Amino acid sequence: MNLIEELELVIDKMVDEFNKLKKENEQLWAQLETAEKQKEDLQVRIKELELRLETEEKTIEELIKRVRGNLEKRED
């Protein structure tokens, strides 16, 4: 095997390795993008749940005030 053939073989191997790494990189980017989308979706869901919790807490507090008011009226 002469020097040119050896160089061609080395270059072919480098190209193959580059293509493998490129494909792996693309897969990793796709996974990262999916994870970021899931994170964003979860952050939206958390905000929705926090708002719901806040609303329900206010409703419960209002109901407690009403019950206390009714109990106080009955005691009088």
Buried (B, 14 or more C-beta within 10 A) or exposed (E): EEEEEEEEEEEEEEEEEEEEEEEEEEEEEEEEEEEEEEEEEEEEEEEEEEEEEEEEEEEEEEEEEEEEEEEEEEEE
